[in-house]
Amino acid sequence: MEMPRNALKAALREGRRQVGLWSSLATPHTVAVVAGAGFDWILLDAEHAPADLAATHAQLQAMAGGTATPVVRPPWNDAVLLKRYLDLGAQSFLVPMVQDADEARRAVAATRYPPQGVRGVSVAMRANAWGRVKDYHHRANAEICLHVQLETRRSLENLEAIAAVEGVDGLFIGPSDLAADLGHLADGAHPEVRAAIDGAIRRIAATGKAAGILAPVEADARHWMDLGATFVAVGSDLGILARQSEALARKFQPGA
């Protein structure tokens, strides 16, 4: 069997915009539906969604027939957790709350086999088709796509140093936590927050690394794409279900 190629990593290296969808429902059925909808990537959230390792495993299996690349967001920058996601076959990651270059280096090391990293070795797992991909261990490192989230003032201060870490493919702005850290909890539209995001995206793009963000408002997504963002989530399965079901219900309420 052939080593799986990471289409997302290749596209971002070529500077091609990759549009994604956040998946927070944590079920294989819903992710199978959106995996074939036409997005370039689907974020499988295990930080703020009720997804344990088994749930993520099922979602990765469900996405196998789709056209989107799965991106796993672990609960934390933890080498043990990342090792387990890697063994399940995940090749792309969004690691939350990375605030300096040392933390970025730890994320890189956790996702690479020695000598480039510290990933533990299993000879037969889903990632190498239970031993059927014969050159997996020698080629796995090259197919990892690693994005780290900048979610604090400190992260932005260290942006260029984080971007300079070898093995980091992109830097992703976490707008909600950034707003909170800037003193504007639940107010991502505050002018100070908007200015910080705009500046960060320009700075990331200038480093040559992929700039990413979650932007469920279309005007925001297009604005940040114009500034140089190439790894953009334009909505979420949870948001689609909540808002569209509310809109449908309103159509049939008395007086509608």
C-alpha positions in Angstrom: 0.0 0.0 0.0 1.1 3.6 -0.7 1.9 6.2 1.9 -1.1 8.6 2.2 -0.2 12.0 0.7 -1.2 15.1 2.7 -3.1 17.2 0.1 -3.6 20.0 2.6 0.1 20.4 3.3 1.0 20.3 -0.4 -1.7 23.0 -1.3 -0.6 25.4 1.4 3.1 25.0 0.4 2.0 26.1 -3.1 0.1 29.1 -1.6 -3.3 27.8 -2.6 -6.1 28.9 -0.3 -7.7 26.1 1.6 -11.3 26.7 2.9 -12.5 24.6 5.8 -15.3 23.8 8.1 -15.2 23.4 11.9 -16.8 20.1 13.2 -17.9 20.2 16.8 -20.8 17.7 16.7 -18.3 14.9 17.4 -20.2 12.2 15.5 -19.1 10.1 12.5 -22.5 10.5 10.8 -22.4 14.3 10.6 -18.7 14.5 9.6 -19.3 12.0 6.8 -21.9 14.3 5.4 -19.8 17.4 5.5 -16.6 15.6 4.4 -18.0 15.4 0.9 -19.6 18.9 0.7 -16.7 20.5 -1.1 -14.5 21.9 1.7 -10.7 21.5 1.5 -10.4 20.5 5.1 -12.6 19.6 8.2 -11.5 20.5 11.7 -12.2 17.6 14.1 -12.4 19.5 17.5 -11.3 17.6 20.6 -10.6 20.8 22.7 -14.1 22.4 23.0 -16.2 19.5 21.6 -17.3 16.3 23.4 -14.9 14.1 21.4 -12.6 11.6 23.1 -10.1 9.5 21.3 -12.6 6.9 20.3 -14.9 9.5 18.8 -12.1 11.1 16.8 -11.2 7.6 15.6 -14.7 7.1 14.3 -14.7 10.5 12.7 -11.5 9.8 10.9 -12.9 6.6 9.6 -16.1 8.3 8.4 -14.1 10.9 6.5 -12.1 8.3 4.5 -14.6 8.4 1.7 -14.8 12.2 1.5 -12.8 14.8 -0.3 -11.7 17.0 2.7 -8.5 16.6 4.7 -9.1 15.9 8.4 -7.4 18.3 10.8 -7.4 17.3 14.4 -7.4 19.8 17.2 -6.2 18.0 20.4 -7.3 19.3 23.8 -3.7 20.5 24.6 -0.1 20.5 23.3 0.5 17.0 24.8 2.9 14.5 23.2 1.0 11.5 24.6 -2.3 12.7 23.1 -0.6 13.6 19.8 1.0 10.2 19.5 -2.3 8.5 19.8 -4.0 10.7 17.2 -1.0 10.1 14.9 -1.4 6.3 15.3 -5.1 6.7 14.3 -3.9 8.1 11.0 -4.2 11.9 11.5 -1.6 13.8 9.5 -2.8 17.4 10.1 -3.1 19.1 13.4 -4.1 22.4 15.0 -2.5 22.7 18.4 -4.1 25.2 20.8 -2.6 27.8 23.0 1.0 27.9 21.7 2.6 31.0 23.2 6.3 30.9 22.3 8.9 29.1 20.2 9.7 26.5 22.8 6.0 25.4 22.9 6.0 25.3 19.1 9.1 23.1 19.1 7.4 20.7 21.6 4.5 20.3 19.2 6.8 19.7 16.3 8.8 17.1 18.2 5.6 15.3 19.3 4.5 14.8 15.7 7.8 13.5 14.4 9.7 10.2 14.7 13.3 10.4 15.9 15.7 11.9 15.2 13.5 14.9 14.2 11.2 14.3 17.2 10.0 12.1 20.0 7.0 10.3 18.6 6.7 6.7 19.9 6.9 3.9 17.4 4.2 1.3 16.8 4.7 -1.1 14.0 1.0 -1.8 13.2 -1.7 0.8 13.6 -4.4 2.5 11.4 -1.9 5.1 10.3 0.2 2.5 8.4 -2.7 0.2 7.5 -1.7 -2.2 10.2 1.8 -2.7 8.8 0.8 -2.7 5.1 2.4 0.6 4.2 6.0 -0.6 4.3 7.8 2.7 4.1 5.5 4.5 6.5 8.0 5.1 9.3 10.5 6.7 7.0 8.0 8.9 5.2 5.5 9.9 7.9 7.4 13.0 9.1 7.3 14.6 5.7 3.5 14.3 5.5 2.8 16.0 8.8 1.0 19.4 8.5 1.2 21.3 11.8 -0.6 24.5 12.6 -0.3 26.2 16.0 -2.9 28.5 17.5 -2.0 32.1 18.6 -4.6 33.0 21.3 -3.0 35.5 23.6 -1.1 38.8 23.6 2.0 36.8 24.4 1.5 34.6 21.4 1.4 37.7 19.2 4.5 39.1 20.7 6.3 35.9 19.8 4.7 35.5 16.4 7.8 35.7 14.3 9.8 33.4 16.6 7.0 30.8 16.5 6.9 31.1 12.7 10.6 30.5 12.5 10.4 27.1 14.1 11.1 24.3 11.6 8.2 22.0 11.2 5.5 24.6 11.8 3.4 24.9 8.6 1.1 27.6 9.7 -0.1 29.9 12.5 -3.8 30.2 13.3 -5.5 33.0 15.1 -7.9 31.9 17.8 -10.2 35.0 17.9 -12.3 34.2 20.9 -9.4 33.5 23.4 -7.4 36.4 21.9 -10.3 38.7 22.5 -10.6 37.5 26.1 -6.9 37.9 26.7 -7.0 41.5 25.3 -9.8 42.3 27.9 -12.8 42.0 25.6 -14.4 38.6 26.6 -17.0 37.5 24.0 -16.4 40.6 21.9 -14.4 39.6 18.9 -15.8 42.6 17.0 -14.1 45.1 19.4 -11.8 47.5 17.4 -8.7 46.5 19.4 -9.3 42.8 18.7 -10.0 43.4 15.0 -6.8 45.5 14.7 -4.8 42.8 16.5 -6.1 40.1 14.1 -5.5 42.2 11.0 -1.9 42.9 12.1 -1.3 39.3 13.0 -2.5 37.9 9.7 -0.3 40.4 7.8 2.7 39.4 9.9 2.1 35.7 9.5 1.8 36.1 5.7 5.1 38.0 5.7 6.9 35.1 7.3 5.9 32.8 4.5 3.9 30.5 6.7 0.2 29.8 6.2 -2.0 32.3 8.1 -5.3 30.8 9.4 -8.4 31.8 11.3 -12.0 30.8 12.1 -14.3 33.3 10.5 -18.0 32.2 10.4 -19.1 35.6 9.1 -18.6 35.7 5.4 -17.5 39.4 5.2 -14.8 38.6 7.9 -13.6 35.6 6.0 -13.2 37.5 2.8 -11.6 40.4 4.6 -8.9 38.2 6.2 -8.4 36.3 3.0 -7.7 39.6 1.3 -5.0 40.3 4.0 -3.3 37.0 3.2 -5.0 34.2 5.2 -4.9 31.0 3.2 -6.2 28.5 5.9 -9.7 29.7 6.8 -12.6 28.0 8.4 -15.8 29.7 7.2 -18.3 28.1 9.5 -19.1 25.1 11.7 -21.4 22.1 11.6 -22.8 23.2 15.0 -23.4 26.7 13.8 -25.2 25.5 10.6 -27.5 23.2 12.6 -28.3 25.8 15.3 -28.8 28.9 13.1 -30.6 27.1 10.2 -32.9 25.2 12.4 -33.8 28.4 14.2 -34.5 30.1 10.9 -36.7 27.3 9.7 -38.7 27.3 13.0 -39.2 31.1 12.8 -40.9 30.7 9.3 -43.7 28.8 10.9 -44.2 30.7 14.1 -47.5 32.7 14.6 -47.3 36.0 12.7 -44.4 35.0 10.5 
